[in-house]
Structures are given as structure tokens and as C-alpha cells.
Amino acid sequence: MTVKDFDKEYVANTYARFPLTLVSGYGSVVCDENGKEYIDLGTGIAVNTFGIGDAEWIGAVTEQLGKIQHTSNLYFSEPCALLAKMLCEKTGMKKVFFSNSGAEANECAIKAARKYGCDKKGPEYTTIITLKNSFHGRTITTLAATGQDTFHNDFLPLTEGFVYAEANNMEDVKRLCAENNVCAVMFEVVQGEGGVNPLSAEYLTELAAFAEQNDILLVADEVQIGNGRSGELYGYMNYGITPDIVSTAKGLGGGLPIGATLLGEKVKDTYTPGLHGSTFGGNPISCAAAISILSRLDKNTLEGVKERSKYIFEALDGAEGVKSVTGLGLMIGVETERPAGDVIAECMERGVLVIKAKQKVRMLPALNIPMEQLKTAINIFKEVCAK
Ligand SMILES: *Cc1c(COP(=O)(O)O)cnc(C)c1O
């Protein structure tokens, strides 16, 4: 039997995998079990921030592995404290809770928002507005936060207290606030799984002002767009707004699991001992990995993201078989004339990995993908689209 047979037999049937087993890689190239190489524009869904086998990242991880792999949160640990300091200094947020995934980072944000509403306005202020077509995770509560019925249907009843506003529609937010006791509004500045749809700058500015006036918390889900992918350190920084809570995960650890929930001035003291926790949260290896990633997300890296982004947008603008290109930085959605599934399969044949978002082809390359490899991959993609 092969890896594929074992997987189909023994791994829970939750994933429709591509017919590919990845075994190794270097930089933005991944290799399958037959030694075939692919230029990777997916990075394991925006996780491998600096590609595969990055020497600095490996150095940071292995150095920490040589010291201690896990401490629990019963004790202090240097990588956890240093990473929290770094995140706060780079964002102006005040405190950080560490977990292990995007869904958990959002769970922490949701609990903080409810506790804040309860403390500040009263126990009935528990409702959170999220946006239609959003994606916030797979736990029962983050599914409830996800504004897409298709994710809900088989798992009712979900956690109560979520209402859904039309994206880019301020009147809808105001209506929902009038009808409910709202403590927070939660959004992705670019809806990733929903089809790589950026919110408008005007909407975000209005939303931030409205939230400020009404003491409603602004919660930015930066799980996918965060950590340099937008061309700024966090996506919201492109819009000049200041969220009260920021959740992030995916690219933060550069390939190791970590979630972080950044708490701003208003909610920095909302949590007290015993109210939240995680056995693995703040794991020293994951934190050492994240410190290594974060310390490299400097002006130079972010300029490189913008440059690569500009190249992709320009190369695909008006290209044959391409209907539209949306996104921000190196999170890009392409609407193609051919079905996205066909484009993805044929790109794979030709040695380029891209993924899907709704009916679009999604690209999430490493932030440091070499320009030559990016050009080769985009040219192949264009040829496939034009067929
Ligand atoms: C991927 C994603 C999540 C869920 O993250 P997991 O690590 O899979 O739990 C939540 N929000 C957004 C915006 C995401 O892209």
C-alpha cells in the first residue's frame, strides 16, 4: 500500500486532498515523492512565510529544541515573554495571549469581547457582529462567527450571539447594533476563504469611527493576512485603523503551530488568572520560530512583498482568460474563465502549486519568493488560463 492508500484508509475523511504527496523542499520549491519539483504559490495556506528550510528559521527552532521543548504555563519561559514584547512593541497593542491555531486565537478574542461587554455595559452585551462570507475557524463557536450558512448546516445548534452584516455596508452594522446588544464587530480586512475580497478603506474607516463612538470593540481577524502578507506587518495597518483586538496565526510561526491574540488598551486587563488558558499555548519552539519570523518582517521585507504583489497584479491585469484579480499584498484571488479546479490541476501538472478560494484561484507565495521563480510560475499560470 502507498501513502495515499494509508491516508484514505486511516485518516479521517475531512479533506479533499490534491493527488500529491509532498516530501521535501527548498525555498519556494517543494518536491513530491517522485522527485518532481513545483514552484509553491500556496505555502501550506499562508504558513511557510519564508518558504521551506529557511536557514535562519531552522537555526532558531533547533537552538530552542536543544534547550527545552515545552514548559507549560505553570512556569515562565523566555521565548514566550520575548515574543509577546516584540508583538506589542511592533503593533502598539498591550498584551498577548498565545494559543495554537487561528480558531483558538479567535476563541480568545471572542471570550475577551464578551467579558468586556459584560464588565463595561452589562451582562446582556454579548452579541458579536461578523460579516457575511467571512471565515473565522472550525470550532463550534468560530463556525458560528463564520458568516456562511454552508459551514453551519450539519452542526446545529451553534454558539448563540452572532449576527451577520453585509460586508462594506455600514447601514447594516448600524441596524444590527440597534437591534442587538453588541459588544464587538469582528472582520478580516481581506476575506480569505470567502474569495479574497478586500473590505473598502472607506468602510473600515467608518466602521472604526462608529465602533469608537459606541464603545464597540473592533476585532481584526488577521489569521491569514497578518504577519507581513499584506505588505504591512498587519493588514489593518494598510487602512490607518486601530483594532482593540487582533487575532493571528498561520504565518506567524513560519510553519510551526501558533496562535496569538493581541489585546489593546481597552481590553488589556479583561483577562485575569483562570479565565482563559492553553496547555500548549506559548510553546517555546513555536515562540522561538515566531520571533525569528517577526524579527525579519522589516521595511525591506515588506517592500519586497509590495514589489512582488505589484508584479503579479500587473502581469495578470487584462491577461487572456483572467476575469478579475483581487486581494492585497501576497494574498491574491484570480477569477478565471476556465473553472478554477481545472486551472489548479493543470498548473500542478506543469509544476506550479496554487490553491482555491471559493470559485477563484488563490495565490499565497512566500514573502521572499525569488522574483525569477515568481515570474516563471506566473507565466505558466497565464498560459494555463489562456487555454
Ligand atoms: C485559516 C483561518 C482561520 C482558522 O485558522 P486555523 O489555524 O485553521 O484554526 C481563521 N480565520 C481566518 C481569517 C483564516 O484564514
The ligand as an SDF file (V2000), in Angstrom:
LIG
                    3D

 15 15  0  0  0  0  0  0  0  0999 V2000
   -7.3550   29.8660    8.4550 C   0  0  0  0  0  0  0  0  0  0  0  0
   -8.1720   30.9120    9.1210 C   0  0  0  0  0  0  0  0  0  0  0  0
   -8.7340   30.6960   10.3930 C   0  0  0  0  0  0  0  0  0  0  0  0
   -8.6240   29.3710   11.1030 C   0  0  0  0  0  0  0  0  0  0  0  0
   -7.3090   29.0470   11.4180 O   0  0  0  0  0  0  0  0  0  0  0  0
   -6.9490   27.5390   11.9060 P   0  0  0  0  0  0  0  0  0  0  0  0
   -5.4970   27.6440   12.2590 O   0  0  0  0  0  0  0  0  0  0  0  0
   -7.2240   26.6350   10.7560 O   0  0  0  0  0  0  0  0  0  0  0  0
   -7.7950   27.2430   13.0720 O   0  0  0  0  0  0  0  0  0  0  0  0
   -9.4160   31.7380   10.9750 C   0  0  0  0  0  0  0  0  0  0  0  0
   -9.5530   32.9250   10.3720 N   0  0  0  0  0  0  0  0  0  0  0  0
   -9.0340   33.1720    9.1510 C   0  0  0  0  0  0  0  0  0  0  0  0
   -9.1880   34.5270    8.5370 C   0  0  0  0  0  0  0  0  0  0  0  0
   -8.3410   32.1720    8.4850 C   0  0  0  0  0  0  0  0  0  0  0  0
   -7.8530   32.4040    7.2500 O   0  0  0  0  0  0  0  0  0  0  0  0
  1  2  1  0
  2  3  1  0
  2 14  2  0
  3  4  1  0
  3 10  2  0
  4  5  1  0
  5  6  1  0
  6  7  2  0
  6  8  1  0
  6  9  1  0
 10 11  1  0
 11 12  2  0
 12 13  1  0
 12 14  1  0
 14 15  1  0
M  END
$$$$
